[in-house]
Amino acid sequence: MGYEPFPSFAEWGTVFDPRLVNRYAERLKRAKAAATADAQERALEIATRYAAVDTGALEGLYTTDRGFTRTVATQSEFWEKALATKGEQARRSIEDALSAYDYILDAATKAIPVTQAWIRELHAILTAHQETYTVHSFLKNQLQTRQASLPHGEYRQFPNNPTNVTTGKPHGYAPPESTQMEMTRFVDELQSEDFLTAHPVVQAAYAHYAYVCIHPFADGNGRVARALASVYLYRTPGVPLVVFADQRDRYIDTLEAADKGGHEAFVAFIAERVIDAIGLVEQSMGSAGNAARDALEQLHGAQDSEPTQELLLAAARLREAAMAILRQTVEDFAFPSWVQAAVNRYVSVSEIMPDGYGVGDTDSGFDLNGRVSPHISDTLWWPFAIGISTGSERPNLLVASNMTDIVLDAWTREIAPVVTTALNLRIDAWAQGVVEAFACALAEANRKS
């Protein structure tokens, strides 16, 4: 399979409806306005660390799971020990990625133009501690592999065409003799008026796709592409591109669809990741509840139709996931022995949902309850419900309570066929916020007793 030159931005011709992403961007602005500067900085740092931790896992440099990614990203207790379990090379790769994301955030903040020299420096930072890479080549239709030294920040001198996992054929990138010319054309496209006035999601998708068509470096191109896309998303709406390792299959599928002219699928994938990243930032700031309610006020309305069986099943799965993580968070919170706290199911929750959301099953909720023994005779009781919306312009599912403004929302795509890493991480942050608020309420009730 020979090299197919990447399309110009004008040829890209992607149809993209930005309204949903724009609503989330506005929601993020409101969340930031309600948060302190320190909370904003901390939330962005966590999102950036999510991106940096899993970018190497997507390339198979090491493996990650939800617990590991969250531990390292949030720098929770023993995160350095968790990092050490992956080995020295993995630790160095993640540290290199963290340095690279600092580099691109600086470029986004200072509006530094993307040039070839800048991209070469980005590659050098991302691969600083990677000494070798695997060379893929075909000889008499047989795949040959060998290890070679990795030049940092230097364009490829030799072909390196890995096998396309779908077709079984070698994937053609720009030949070494054309790389300089193609990178010149690429950077020119990024400075064109059409590109500079496009929506940030489209900018990020195009920059990523066109770059990987060239594959200018011997290795590390996927990491560079995701970092490069983040430049445009850091500017607006203010988040990095976060692609988790468990999203790899769909990520590759949409890139392959773009190779066949289906650019919209890849743009949609990037848009979904932006919405996910906004959710992670909101939850980390601890003001996502107010922001979510603000968004719901704008988006609320009558449900479009009766919920499908798929949506009802997704709601049940969200309840189970939220309950399990909330229960574990309660256990890990280290309440003193005289505090009793528990999570239970089957609560009548028909009156909890905000406008635009209904409850598929009036017994589909759960509660967080607790008391300080023997000082408080009455149990503090916080009911939660799983809300369902069939509208297309709001999250399909919502976990809400009339006792707290901390809200968790989700899309069906995040639950079926599996609960995604991004959603699990948001549930973690939601549960932590709920338990902390509940502990404060218990303390206040104890003080008044």
C-alpha positions as CSV (number, residue, x, y, z in Angstrom):
1,M,0.0,0.0,0.0
2,G,1.7,3.2,-1.2
3,Y,1.6,6.6,0.5
4,E,-1.6,8.6,-0.1
5,P,-0.7,12.3,0.5
6,F,-2.9,13.9,3.2
7,P,-5.7,16.2,2.0
8,S,-5.5,19.9,2.2
9,F,-7.7,21.5,4.8
10,A,-10.0,22.7,2.1
11,E,-10.3,19.2,0.7
12,W,-10.9,17.8,4.2
13,G,-14.4,19.2,3.8
14,T,-15.7,17.8,7.1
15,V,-19.3,18.6,8.1
16,F,-19.4,19.1,11.9
17,D,-22.2,20.4,14.1
18,P,-20.4,22.2,17.0
19,R,-23.5,23.0,19.1
20,L,-23.1,20.2,21.6
21,V,-19.4,20.7,22.2
22,N,-20.0,24.5,22.4
23,R,-22.6,23.9,25.1
24,Y,-20.1,21.9,27.1
25,A,-17.5,24.6,26.6
26,E,-19.9,27.1,28.0
27,R,-20.7,24.8,30.8
28,L,-17.0,24.5,31.6
29,K,-16.7,28.3,31.7
30,R,-19.5,28.5,34.3
31,A,-17.8,25.7,36.3
32,K,-14.5,27.7,36.2
33,A,-16.3,30.8,37.3
34,A,-17.6,29.0,40.4
35,A,-14.2,27.5,41.3
36,T,-11.0,29.0,42.8
37,A,-7.9,29.6,40.7
38,D,-6.2,26.8,42.6
39,A,-9.0,24.4,41.8
40,Q,-9.0,25.3,38.2
41,E,-5.2,24.8,37.9
42,R,-5.4,21.5,39.8
43,A,-8.3,20.2,37.6
44,L,-6.4,21.0,34.4
45,E,-3.3,19.3,35.8
46,I,-5.2,16.2,36.5
47,A,-6.7,16.1,33.0
48,T,-3.3,16.7,31.5
49,R,-1.9,13.8,33.5
50,Y,-4.7,11.5,32.3
51,A,-3.6,12.3,28.7
52,A,0.0,11.8,29.5
53,V,-0.3,8.5,31.3
54,D,-2.4,6.7,28.7
55,T,-0.7,8.1,25.6
56,G,2.1,5.7,25.9
57,A,-0.2,2.8,26.8
58,L,-2.0,3.4,23.5
59,E,1.3,2.6,21.7
60,G,1.9,-0.5,23.8
61,L,4.8,0.9,25.7
62,Y,3.2,-0.2,29.0
63,T,-0.3,-1.2,30.2
64,T,-2.7,0.8,32.3
65,D,-6.0,0.2,34.0
66,R,-8.5,2.6,35.6
67,G,-7.0,2.4,39.1
68,F,-3.4,3.0,37.9
69,T,-4.3,5.9,35.6
70,R,-6.4,7.6,38.3
71,T,-3.7,7.1,41.0
72,V,-1.0,8.6,38.9
73,A,-3.1,11.4,37.4
74,T,-4.5,12.6,40.7
75,Q,-1.2,12.0,42.5
76,S,-3.1,10.2,45.3
77,E,-1.3,8.5,48.1
78,F,1.4,6.0,46.9
79,W,1.1,7.2,43.3
80,E,4.9,7.1,42.9
81,K,4.9,3.5,44.1
82,A,2.2,2.6,41.6
83,L,4.3,4.1,38.9
84,A,7.3,2.2,40.0
85,T,5.4,-1.1,39.5
86,K,5.4,-0.5,35.7
87,G,9.2,-0.5,35.5
88,E,11.8,2.1,34.9
89,Q,11.2,2.5,31.2
90,A,7.4,3.1,31.7
91,R,8.1,5.6,34.5
92,R,10.5,7.5,32.2
93,S,8.0,7.4,29.3
94,I,5.3,8.9,31.4
95,E,7.6,11.6,32.8
96,D,8.6,12.4,29.2
97,A,5.0,12.7,28.3
98,L,4.3,15.0,31.2
99,S,7.1,17.2,30.2
100,A,5.8,17.3,26.6
101,Y,2.3,18.3,27.7
102,D,3.9,21.2,29.7
103,Y,5.6,22.2,26.5
104,I,2.3,22.2,24.4
105,L,0.3,23.9,27.1
106,D,2.9,26.7,27.1
107,A,2.6,26.9,23.3
108,A,-1.2,27.1,23.5
109,T,-1.1,29.7,26.3
110,K,1.4,31.9,24.5
111,A,-0.1,31.3,21.0
112,I,3.2,30.0,19.8
113,P,2.8,29.0,16.1
114,V,3.3,25.3,15.2
115,T,6.4,25.0,13.1
116,Q,8.6,22.1,12.0
117,A,11.2,23.1,14.5
118,W,8.6,23.1,17.2
119,I,7.3,19.7,16.2
120,R,10.8,18.3,16.2
121,E,11.4,19.6,19.7
122,L,8.1,18.1,20.8
123,H,9.2,14.7,19.5
124,A,12.6,15.0,21.3
125,I,10.8,15.7,24.6
126,L,8.3,13.0,24.2
127,T,10.9,10.3,23.4
128,A,13.8,11.7,25.5
129,H,14.3,8.4,27.4
130,Q,13.4,6.0,24.5
131,E,16.6,4.6,23.1
132,T,15.3,2.1,20.5
133,Y,12.3,1.3,18.3
134,T,11.0,-1.6,16.2
135,V,11.6,-1.3,12.5
136,H,8.9,-2.9,10.3
137,S,9.8,-3.8,6.7
138,F,8.7,-6.3,4.1
139,L,11.1,-8.5,2.2
140,K,9.6,-10.8,-0.4
141,N,6.2,-10.2,1.1
142,Q,7.4,-11.3,4.5
143,L,7.2,-9.0,7.5
144,Q,10.7,-8.3,8.9
145,T,11.3,-6.6,12.3
146,R,14.4,-5.5,14.0
147,Q,15.5,-3.0,16.8
148,A,17.2,0.2,15.9
149,S,18.4,3.3,17.7
150,L,15.7,6.1,17.8
151,P,16.8,9.5,16.6
152,H,15.2,12.2,18.8
153,G,13.6,15.1,16.9
154,E,15.0,14.0,13.5
155,Y,12.9,12.9,10.5
156,R,13.0,9.3,9.4
157,Q,15.9,8.2,7.2
158,F,14.4,4.7,6.4
159,P,10.9,3.4,5.7
160,N,9.0,2.0,8.6
161,N,5.6,0.6,7.4
162,P,3.8,-1.5,10.0
163,T,1.0,-3.8,9.1
164,N,-2.6,-2.6,9.0
165,V,-4.4,-4.7,11.5
166,T,-7.6,-4.7,9.5
167,T,-6.3,-5.5,6.0
168,G,-3.1,-7.3,6.9
169,K,-1.2,-5.1,4.4
170,P,1.6,-2.7,5.1
171,H,0.4,0.8,5.8
172,G,2.2,3.4,3.6
173,Y,3.5,6.6,5.1
174,A,5.4,9.4,3.4
175,P,8.7,8.0,2.1
176,P,11.8,9.5,3.8
177,E,12.7,11.5,0.7
178,S,9.3,13.2,0.7
179,T,9.0,13.8,4.5
180,Q,10.5,17.3,4.5
181,M,8.3,18.5,1.7
182,E,5.2,17.0,3.2
183,M,5.9,18.5,6.6
184,T,6.4,21.9,4.9
185,R,3.0,21.5,3.3
186,F,1.5,20.3,6.6
187,V,2.7,23.3,8.6
188,D,1.5,25.6,5.8
189,E,-2.0,24.1,6.1
190,L,-2.0,24.8,9.9
191,Q,-1.3,28.5,9.1
192,S,-4.0,28.8,6.4
193,E,-6.9,31.2,7.0
194,D,-9.5,28.4,6.6
195,F,-7.8,26.3,9.2
196,L,-7.2,29.1,11.7
197,T,-10.9,30.1,11.6
198,A,-12.2,26.5,11.9
199,H,-13.7,25.0,15.1
200,P,-11.1,23.8,17.6
201,V,-12.4,20.2,17.3
202,V,-12.0,20.2,13.6
203,Q,-8.5,21.8,13.9
204,A,-7.5,19.1,16.4
205,A,-8.8,16.3,14.2
206,Y,-7.3,17.6,11.0
207,A,-3.9,18.3,12.6
208,H,-3.8,14.8,14.1
209,Y,-4.9,13.0,11.0
210,A,-2.8,14.9,8.5
211,Y,0.3,14.4,10.7
212,V,-0.1,10.7,11.1
213,C,-0.5,10.4,7.3
214,I,3.0,11.6,7.0
215,H,4.5,9.8,10.1
216,P,7.7,11.9,9.9
217,F,9.6,10.2,12.8
218,A,10.9,6.7,13.1
219,D,8.7,6.2,16.2
220,G,6.5,8.2,18.6
221,N,4.2,9.6,15.9
222,G,1.0,8.7,17.7
223,R,2.1,10.4,20.9
224,V,3.1,13.5,18.9
225,A,-0.2,13.5,17.0
226,R,-2.3,13.5,20.3
227,A,-0.1,16.1,21.8
228,L,-0.3,18.3,18.7
229,A,-4.1,18.0,18.7
230,S,-4.1,19.1,22.3
231,V,-2.6,22.5,21.3
232,Y,-5.8,23.5,19.7
233,L,-8.1,22.1,22.4
234,Y,-6.0,23.7,25.2
235,R,-6.8,27.1,23.6
236,T,-10.6,26.4,23.4
237,P,-12.3,24.9,25.4
238,G,-9.3,24.6,27.6
239,V,-8.7,20.8,27.9
240,P,-6.2,18.3,26.4
241,L,-7.1,15.5,24.1
242,V,-7.5,12.5,26.5
243,V,-7.7,9.1,24.8
244,F,-7.7,6.2,27.2
245,A,-6.2,2.8,26.4
246,D,-9.5,1.1,26.4
247,Q,-10.7,3.4,23.6
248,R,-7.9,2.3,21.3
249,D,-10.0,0.0,19.0
250,R,-12.5,2.8,18.2
251,Y,-9.7,5.3,17.9
252,I,-8.0,3.1,15.2
253,D,-11.3,2.4,13.5
254,T,-12.1,6.1,13.0
255,L,-8.6,6.8,11.8
256,E,-9.0,4.0,9.2
257,A,-12.4,5.4,8.2
258,A,-10.7,8.8,7.6
259,D,-8.2,7.0,5.4
260,K,-11.2,6.0,3.3
261,G,-12.7,9.5,3.2
262,G,-14.9,9.2,6.2
263,H,-13.4,12.1,8.1
264,E,-16.7,12.8,10.0
265,A,-16.2,9.6,12.1
266,F,-12.8,10.7,13.3
267,V,-14.0,14.3,14.0
268,A,-16.9,12.8,16.0
269,F,-14.5,10.7,18.0
270,I,-12.4,13.7,18.9
271,A,-15.5,15.7,19.8
272,E,-16.6,12.9,22.2
273,R,-13.1,12.9,23.8
274,V,-13.4,16.7,24.3
275,I,-16.8,16.3,26.1
276,D,-15.2,13.5,28.3
277,A,-12.3,15.7,29.2
278,I,-14.6,18.6,30.1
279,G,-16.4,16.2,32.4
280,L,-13.2,15.1,34.0
281,V,-12.1,18.8,34.6
282,E,-15.5,19.7,36.0
283,Q,-15.6,16.8,38.4
284,S,-12.0,17.5,39.5
285,M,-12.9,21.1,40.3
286,G,-15.7,19.9,42.5
287,S,-18.2,22.4,40.9
288,A,-19.6,20.1,38.3
289,G,-22.9,19.8,40.1
290,N,-23.7,23.5,39.7
291,A,-22.4,23.6,36.2
292,A,-24.5,20.5,35.3
293,R,-27.6,22.1,36.7
294,D,-26.9,25.3,34.8
295,A,-26.5,23.3,31.6
296,L,-29.7,21.4,32.3
297,E,-31.7,24.6,32.7
298,Q,-30.6,25.5,29.2
299,L,-31.2,22.1,27.7
300,H,-34.3,21.0,29.6
301,G,-37.5,20.2,27.9
302,A,-40.0,17.5,27.3
303,Q,-38.6,14.1,26.6
304,D,-38.7,13.3,22.9
305,S,-40.1,9.7,23.3
306,E,-40.3,6.8,25.6
307,P,-36.9,5.4,26.7
308,T,-35.8,2.3,24.8
309,Q,-34.9,-0.9,26.5
310,E,-31.3,-0.2,25.7
311,L,-31.5,3.1,27.6
312,L,-33.2,1.4,30.6
313,L,-30.5,-1.2,30.7
314,A,-27.8,1.4,30.5
315,A,-29.5,3.3,33.4
316,A,-29.4,0.1,35.5
317,R,-25.7,-0.4,34.7
318,L,-24.9,3.2,35.6
319,R,-26.7,2.6,39.0
320,E,-24.7,-0.5,39.7
321,A,-21.4,1.2,38.8
322,A,-22.2,4.4,40.8
323,M,-23.3,2.3,43.8
324,A,-20.2,0.1,43.7
325,I,-17.8,2.9,43.5
326,L,-19.7,5.1,46.1
327,R,-19.7,2.1,48.5
328,Q,-15.9,1.6,48.0
329,T,-15.3,5.3,48.5
330,V,-17.2,5.2,51.8
331,E,-15.1,2.2,52.9
332,D,-11.9,3.9,51.9
333,F,-12.8,7.3,53.5
334,A,-11.7,6.1,57.0
335,F,-14.6,7.3,59.0
336,P,-14.0,6.9,62.7
337,S,-15.5,3.8,64.3
338,W,-18.4,5.7,65.9
339,V,-19.6,6.9,62.4
340,Q,-21.9,4.5,60.6
341,A,-22.2,5.0,56.8
342,A,-23.7,2.8,54.2
343,V,-24.9,2.7,50.6
344,N,-28.2,0.9,49.9
345,R,-30.4,0.2,46.9
346,Y,-34.1,0.3,46.1
347,V,-35.2,3.8,47.1
348,S,-38.3,5.5,45.8
349,V,-36.9,8.4,43.8
350,S,-39.6,9.7,41.6
351,E,-39.4,13.3,42.8
352,I,-35.6,13.9,42.6
353,M,-35.0,14.4,38.8
354,P,-34.6,17.9,37.3
355,D,-36.7,19.1,34.3
356,G,-36.0,17.1,31.1
357,Y,-35.2,13.8,32.9
358,G,-37.5,11.1,34.0
359,V,-37.0,7.9,36.1
360,G,-37.5,4.7,34.2
361,D,-38.2,2.7,37.4
362,T,-39.3,4.4,40.6
363,D,-37.4,1.8,42.6
364,S,-34.2,2.3,40.6
365,G,-32.4,4.6,43.0
366,F,-30.1,4.2,46.0
367,D,-29.1,6.1,49.0
368,L,-26.1,7.1,51.1
369,N,-27.0,7.1,54.8
370,G,-25.1,7.6,58.0
371,R,-25.2,8.6,61.7
372,V,-22.8,9.5,64.4
373,S,-23.4,7.1,67.3
374,P,-24.6,7.8,69.9
375,H,-24.9,11.6,69.4
376,I,-27.3,11.7,66.5
377,S,-30.5,9.7,66.9
378,D,-31.7,10.4,63.4
379,T,-30.0,8.9,60.3
380,L,-28.7,11.4,57.7
381,W,-30.2,10.1,54.4
382,W,-29.3,11.2,50.9
383,P,-31.3,9.6,48.1
384,F,-30.0,9.3,44.6
385,A,-31.8,8.6,41.3
386,I,-30.8,7.6,37.8
387,G,-32.5,10.0,35.4
388,I,-33.2,9.2,31.8
389,S,-33.5,11.6,28.8
390,T,-34.2,10.6,25.3
391,G,-33.2,14.0,23.9
392,S,-30.2,14.1,21.6
393,E,-28.7,17.3,22.9
394,R,-28.1,16.4,26.5
395,P,-26.5,13.4,28.3
396,N,-28.8,10.4,28.2
397,L,-28.3,9.6,31.9
398,L,-28.0,11.5,35.1
399,V,-27.2,10.6,38.8
400,A,-28.8,13.3,40.9
401,S,-29.9,13.9,44.5
402,N,-32.1,16.6,46.1
403,M,-29.6,16.7,49.0
404,T,-26.5,17.8,47.0
405,D,-25.6,19.7,43.8
406,I,-22.9,17.2,42.9
407,V,-24.3,15.6,39.7
408,L,-22.9,12.9,37.5
409,D,-24.0,12.6,33.9
410,A,-23.3,10.0,31.2
411,W,-24.0,9.0,27.6
412,T,-25.2,5.6,26.7
413,R,-22.1,5.1,24.5
414,E,-20.0,5.3,27.7
415,I,-21.9,2.3,29.2
416,A,-22.6,0.0,26.3
417,P,-21.0,-2.4,25.5
418,V,-18.7,-1.7,28.5
419,V,-18.3,1.1,31.0
420,T,-15.5,3.2,29.7
421,T,-12.4,4.3,31.6
422,A,-13.4,7.9,31.1
423,L,-16.8,7.3,32.8
424,N,-15.3,5.2,35.6
425,L,-12.9,8.0,36.4
426,R,-15.7,10.5,36.5
427,I,-17.7,8.2,38.8
428,D,-14.6,8.0,41.0
429,A,-14.4,11.8,41.2
430,W,-18.2,12.1,41.7
431,A,-18.2,9.6,44.5
432,Q,-15.3,11.3,46.3
433,G,-17.1,14.6,46.1
434,V,-20.3,13.1,47.4
435,V,-18.6,11.4,50.4
436,E,-16.7,14.5,51.3
437,A,-19.9,16.6,51.3
438,F,-21.7,13.9,53.2
439,A,-19.0,13.8,55.9
440,C,-19.3,17.6,56.2
441,A,-23.1,17.3,56.6
442,L,-22.6,14.6,59.3
443,A,-20.1,16.7,61.2
444,E,-22.5,19.7,61.1
445,A,-25.4,17.5,62.3
446,N,-23.2,16.2,65.1
447,R,-22.2,19.7,66.1
448,K,-25.9,20.8,66.4
449,S,-26.9,17.7,68.3
